[in-house]
Amino acid sequence: AFEVLFPSITVAGVFGIFGFVFQKVTEMNISDGIYKVLQIPLEAIMQHPAGVIVLALLCQVFWLIGIHGAQVIGIVKDPIGLAAIAINLEAHEAGKALPNVFTYTFWNTYATIGGSGCTIGIFIAIFFFSKRADYRTIGGFSAIPALFNINEPLIFGLPLVLNPILAIPFIFAPVISSIIGYFLTYIGFAASAFITVPFTLPPLVNAFVSTGSFKTVIVQLICIIVTVLIYAPFVIAANKQVHEENFSL
């Protein structure tokens, strides 16, 4: 406690002085300044499909090189998503149309079905198309966690990290799923989320609980089918790879 006492006092003192000067000069506190200068523009960007696509791409690229992409982008994504869903909740309670497509729960519903990379797609594809004993074993061990959107056993067990064959679907499956979810929500077929649900709520359940709409469940199911179709050719290619390796031995 005594080791951090002086640094803590210094940091608190410096930021206290800076906050006092900032408020005197701008007539607003630091929190309001950050919200006005940074968060409002970021909120506008994230309500555009391009913002969602870029965020999904960044998340997967970080994962691919072994960095927890969801944690990295969460610094930007979570505050904006939570603020957006709070606005939607206010509109829902007032009986108005929900203004925001992208919310904290939108990300969990479409961009991370089964976990980062929409790995529910590869989980299903393995049991339909994989002939590799190692993939099917890891898929079996991953079954229960995958139902609750926990996919580290798949990411590091297959692995998906630094895997040249599975890198392409791992990056683009969540992007395509997010585009489908965004478009069908934007045109009003699926409902926007107004309830925050934990990311561990299983797929299909989270879609209904967060929106109260069965159409949203249908859209998420479509996204799941699409991600399976995206992963399937690469799972089949992995079958051929292990066959060639065995033949060369």
N, C-alpha and C positions, 0 to 999 in steps of 0.2 A: 504493500500500500504506500509506503514512504518513497519507494523508488519512482513511482509515477506521480507523486504529489506535485512536485515542481513543474514537470511538463504539463500536467493537467491545468494547473493554475495559469501557466503561460498561455496555453491554447485558449482557455476560457477568457483570459484578459484581452488577448489580441482580437479575438472575434467579437468580444463585447464592445471594444472600442470601435472596431470596423462597423459593427451593426449600428452603433450610435451615430457615427458620422454618416453612414449610408442613409439612415432615416432622416437626418437633418437636411441632407442635400437633395434627396429624391422625394421626401415626404411619404415614403412607404417603407415597411420593414423588409428584411432580406428575403423572407419566405414569399412575400407578395412579388418582390422583384424577380426572383427566380421563376415563379409561376408565370409572370407576364412575359419575361424575355425568353425563357426556355420551354416551359411546359405547354403553353398555348400553341406555339408553332409546331411542336412535336405532336400534339394531339391532332392538329389539322393534317399533318403528314400521315399519321397512323390511321386516319379515317379514309385515306385514299388507298386503293388496292396496291399501288406501287410500294407504299410504305410497308404493308404486310408482307409482300413478296421479298423485299430487301431484308426485312427482319428474319424471315424464315430461312433465307439463304445464309445469312450470317450465322445463325444458330447452328445450322448443319455443318458449315465449313469449320467452325470452332470444334464441334464434336469430332469431325473427321480426323483432326490432328491431335485428338486426345484431350482437348480442353472442354470442360462442361459448358456447352453452348447456352443451355437454358439459364444457367446462373449468370453468365456474362451479359446476355441481352436483357435479363430480368431487371437490371438496373434501370433500363429505359422502358421496357414493356410493362412491367407490373404497375408502377404509379399511374401511367397513362390508361392502362386497361381498367384499373380499379376506379379511377375518376370517371371514365366513360360509362361503366356499368352503374355507378351511383347516379349519374345523370339519367340513364335509362330507367332506373327504379323510380326516380322522382316523376318522370313523365308517365310511367305506368300507373302510379298512384293517382296522378291527376287525370287519368283517362285520355292521355295524349299519345300520339305516335312516338315510338322510340327513335331518337335521332341518331344513335351510334350503332354502326355495324360492328366495328372492331371493339371488343371489350376483353377484359381479363379472361372471361369464360369462352369467348370466341376462340381464343388461342388453344385452350384445352379441348374444345369441341372439334376443331378441324385441323390444327397444325401439329398436334401432339397426340393423335389417337393411338393409344397403346404406349405412348412415350415419345420422346424426341425422334424425329424421322418417320413418324406414323408407322412404327415398327409392328403394329398389329398386322400390317400387310405382309411383312416377311414372315411373321409368326404363322399366319394361315398358309402362306405359300409353301413354307417348309413342309407342312404336313400333307399338302396336296401334291407337291412336285419334287421334293428333295429325296434323293436316293442315298444321300450321305449319312452315315451312321452318326458322325459327330454333330452335324446340324440337327438331326432329329433328337439326339440326346439332350443337347443344349436347349432346343425348343421345348422339350418335355419339362426340363427343370425350370424354364422361364414361364411356363403356362400360367401359374397363379399370379406371380408378380405382374405379368402382362395384362391381366384382367383389370389391374388397378393402376395401369399406366406407369409401371416401374419396369424399365427395360435395360438397366445396366448389365444383367446377365447376357442379353443378346448383344449389346454394344461391345462389350469386352470379351464375351465368350466365343462368338462366331469367328473372328471379331468383325464388327463394322468399322471400327477405327482403323485407318490406314489400309483398308481393304480395297484394292483397285477394281475388283469386280462389282462389289456391292456399293461402292461410293456413289455411283450415278443415281440409283433409285433412292438411296439414303438421303441425298441432297434434294432431289426433285419431287419425291412423293409428298412431303408436307407442303411444298410450294403449290403443286397442282391441287391438292386437297383444299388448301386455303383459298385458292382462286374459285373453286367450285362453291365452297361455303359462302364466300364473300358475295359472289354474283347472285346466288339463289336467295341470299338474305337481302341483298340490295333491291332485287325486283319484288320482294315481298312474299316469295314462296315459303322460305324458312323465316322463323321469328328471330328477332334480336334478343340477346340475353339481357335479363334485368335482375337476375339472382346470381350471386357469387357462390360457386360450389368448389370444394377442394379438388385439386388436380387428380387425386386418387379415386375419385368416383368413376366407376366403370363406364366405358363407352356405351352409347345409346341411353343409359340412365342419366348421364350428365347432360345430354342434349335435351331431354325432356324436363328434368328438374330445373335447369337454368332458364328455360323459355316457356314451359307449360304447353308446348306445341308438339304434336305428333309429326307434323311436317318436318320439323327440325330433326327429329329422329330419322325420318326417311332420308333426308339430305346427308346426315352423317353416315347412314348405312351405304348410300351411294359412294361416298368418299372412301369408305372401308373397302368396298368392292374395287374401286379404281386403284387404290394403293396395292391391293393384292395383284391386280393385273400389271402394275408397274414393276413390282418386285419379282413376279413369276419368271420372266425370261432370264433374269440374272441368277436366280436360284437354279434354274435348269443349266445355265452356263457353268455354275459352280459344280454341278454333277459331272459335266464333261471334263472339268479341270482335274478333279480327283481321279477320274478314270485314266486320263493321260499320264498323271503322276505315277499311278500304280503300274501302268504299262511300261513306262520308262525304267522303273525299278526292275 
